[in-house]
Amino acid sequence: MNTRNPLLSIALVAFLLPGCNGPVKEETTPLKIDMDFSGTSTDWAGGYADYAPDTQPDDVIVETRRLPEPFAGNGLYTSGTNRSDDLFIYIKKKFPGFLPNHDYLLNFSVTFLTDAPAGCVGVGGPPGESVTLKAGATPIEPLTILVDGEYRMNIDKGEQVNSGKDAIALGDIAGTNTDCDRPVFESKTLASSTLLKATSDAGGSMWLMFGIDSGFEAASEIYYQSATVAASPANLVINHDD
C-alpha cells in the first residue's frame, strides 16, 4: 500500500565537556514521530495472528477508508472476526532516524474511531472491553509464523489484555456508548501508562506496530486516525577523545 510518509521530526542537542578525554555524556531531546492516517492511501502493511488453520478468519481487512459520518477524511481501517476467542490484527511500518543498535524508551499515543459499546457482554458484537489496543517496537519485522500448528507472532506482543516484551497494552477500545443495539462511532485516544524499551537495528531503524487483540468470538473494527511516538535514547554515552 502506498501513502504519504508521516512527519518525522528529530532533534538532538549535544553537550560536550571541554578539555576532557574519555566518555562524555550527550544530552538529547526525544525523537518524535507523528503519524497521520488521513491520507488517501497508506504504506503501512497489515497482518493477523493467533489462530489455528481451522479457525483462520476469512474477513480480515486492512485498508484506507473514508471515515463514517459525521467524521471527515480518511482513516486506516482494520477489522476481522475472531473465531477462536483470540485474534490479533496489526499494522506495521519501518522507521529510520534512530541511533544504530541503541536502546530507546518509547511512549505511545493513538487516536482512533471505535463503535464498540461499553458493558455489552454477550450482546451483539464483542464488548469493547474485550478488545485491547497494543503498541510495539522491534528491530526486526513483526511477522506471523507457524508455531506448533498455530499461527503466532515472531515477537512477544503479550496475550490479549497483557503486555509483552515487544508491545504494551494501551487499553480497550470501548467507547462511551452503552446502547448495545445501536453502535455509534466515536473518537478515542489511548496513551502509554508505562514506557516500552526497544532496540534499533544496525542501520538505525525500528519497526513500529499497532494492533487490536480480541478475546471475544465476534467481529471487531477500528479506524486509525493518528498516532505519536516519543523515543528517548536510554543511557546514551559516547567516547570523545581530544
SEROVO-176525 format. One record per residue (C-alpha): residue in three letters; y, x, z. Coordinates in pm, whole numbers, plus 32768, in hexadecimal, padded with zeros to 4 digits. Layout:
ALAYXZ
...
END
This chain:
MET800080008000
ASN815480897FA0
THR82928054806A
ARG83CD80F880CE
ASN83A6820281D4
PRO842281AB8332
LEU854E825C83BD
LEU84E983A18462
SER85EF844C8535
ILE85B2859685E4
ALA869C864086D5
LEU86438792876D
VAL873C88528841
ALA86DC89B188B2
PHE87668A7589D6
LEU87098BE689D9
LEU87498CC58B05
PRO881A8DF18A8C
GLY87A88F558ABF
CYS864F8EF08B33
ASN84F98F588AB9
GLY83BD8E8B8ADA
PRO83868D128AE8
VAL84B78C378AC0
LYS84B98AC08AFA
GLU854889E489EB
GLU85F988A08A44
THR85B887828951
THR861286188925
PRO84FC852588C4
LEU84908507875A
LYS84D1839B8702
ILE841E82DC85F0
ASP84A481858590
MET83BA80AC84C1
ASP84357F7C8401
PHE83317E958367
SER842D7DB082B9
GLY84057E548163
THR83587DAC803E
SER82307E998054
THR81A17F988146
ASP80F280E78142
TRP803C809D8285
ALA7EC4808E8256
GLY7DEF7F8B8308
GLY7C907F768391
TYR7BB27EC98490
ALA7A9A7F28857F
ASP79BE7EB586A0
TYR78B87DE985E8
ALA774D7DF9857C
PRO76D37DBB8417
ASP76757C548470
THR77C77C098513
GLN78AA7CB38415
PRO79DA7BD783CF
ASP7A1B7B778264
ASP7B847B0A828A
VAL7C447C39830C
ILE7D9E7C54826F
VAL7E9C7D708286
GLU7FBF7D35819B
THR81377CFF8186
ARG81997B908196
ARG82CF7ABC81B5
LEU830C7A61831E
PRO82D078F28372
GLU8401781583A0
PRO84F4781F8448
PHE84D9799B8431
ALA85637A588304
GLY84E17B8B8250
ASN83887C23824C
GLY828D7CA98342
LEU81437D658339
TYR80467C4E836A
THR7EF07C918406
SER7DE67B8C844D
GLY7C6F7B60846B
THR7B607A998516
ASN7AA87B29863F
ARG79397AC78616
SER78A77B918733
ASP79997B7C885B
ASP7A267CCB87EA
LEU7AFB7D2786BB
PHE7C097E30868C
ILE7CF77E138562
TYR7DDE7F3E8535
ILE7EEC7FDB8460
LYS7F2481538443
LYS800B825283A5
LYS803783CE83B1
PHE818A8454841F
PRO820D85BB83FB
GLY8324866384C1
PHE826C86C985FE
LEU823988298684
PRO80E688AD8609
ASN7FC0889286FA
HIS809D88148813
ASP807087108922
TYR816385EC892A
LEU81A584D18A1D
LEU81D983908957
ASN8288824E89B1
PHE8255811B88D1
SER830D7FD68891
VAL82907ED08799
THR83327D8A8728
PHE825B7C878678
LEU82357B15862D
THR811E7A5986DC
ASP80B278EE86DD
ALA7FAB791E87ED
PRO7FEF78238904
ALA7FCE78778A73
GLY7ECD77E38B62
CYS7DF077448A57
VAL7C9577C58AB3
GLY7B89771489EB
VAL7C7E7645891F
GLY7CB6767487A9
GLY7CF577E18751
PRO7CDF790A8839
PRO7DB479048972
GLY7EC97A028948
GLU7E677AAD8A8B
SER7D177B1089F4
VAL7DB17BE088DA
THR7E447D32893C
LEU7F427DF58870
LYS7F027F6D8873
ALA7FC080A18802
GLY7F2481F487C2
ALA7F5E8353873D
THR7E6B846286D1
PRO7E6585A88608
ILE7D4585198537
GLU7D4383E3845E
PRO7CC482AE851A
LEU7B908233845F
THR7A7E81308481
ILE792981D98494
LEU77C1816884C6
VAL773E81BB8623
ASP75E2814D868D
GLY75E28027859F
GLU77437FAF85F4
TYR78947FF48555
ARG797C80A1864C
MET7AB581768647
ASN7A9A82F18632
ILE7BA383078743
ASP7BB1828388A8
LYS7C8B814C8898
GLY7BF380AA89CC
GLU7B437F5A89CF
GLN7C057E1489BB
VAL7CFB7E078AE4
ASN7CB27F6F8B47
SER7D6A80A28AC6
GLY7CB681D58A41
LYS7D0283478A21
ASP7DA3831788CA
ALA7E4781C188F0
ILE7EE880F089FD
ALA7EEB7F798A36
LEU804E7EF38A1F
GLY7FFF7D8E8A86
ASP7F7C7C4889F4
ILE80027B8288CC
ALA80347A378984
GLY818279928944
THR824378A58A24
ASN81BA776B897D
THR80B876AF8A51
ASP80717593895C
CYS7F1675FA88EA
ASP7F1074FA87CF
ARG805A756A8735
PRO807176E28701
VAL81D3775E86C4
PHE823278B9864A
GLU831F797C8728
SER838D7AE68740
LYS83067BBA885B
THR83417D2488BF
LEU824B7DF78984
ALA82927F548A07
SER81CF80698AB2
SER81AA805A8C2A
THR811281B78C26
LEU813682E38B3D
LEU802683458A47
LYS7FD784B78A22
ALA7F81851A88BD
THR7F67865F87F9
SER7FF586AB86A1
ASP7F2287588598
ALA7F4D88BA8511
GLY8045883E840C
GLY8124878E850A
SER80B2862D84B6
MET802185118581
TRP7F7A83C6852C
LEU8018829485CE
MET7F50815585F5
PHE7F8B7FEF866A
GLY7E857EE08689
ILE7E157D998726
ASP7CD87DA587F7
SER7C3E7C4A8812
GLY7B4C7BDA8922
PHE7B277A7188AE
GLU7A5579E18791
ALA7B63795186B1
ALA7C6F79B985B8
SER7DA27A808622
GLU7EDF7AD58564
ILE802B7B878595
TYR814D7BFF84BD
TYR81C97D5E8514
GLN83467D6184FE
SER83AC7EB58588
ALA833C7FCC866D
THR83CE80FE8715
VAL832282368793
ALA83D28339886C
ALA830F84808887
SER83708591897D
PRO82D186EB895E
ALA820187338A93
ASN823788818B46
LEU82E589258A1F
VAL82F98A9F8A49
ILE83448B9A8934
ASN833D8D168937
HIS848C8DC088F2
ASP84A78F3888CB
ASP85F48FEF88A4
END
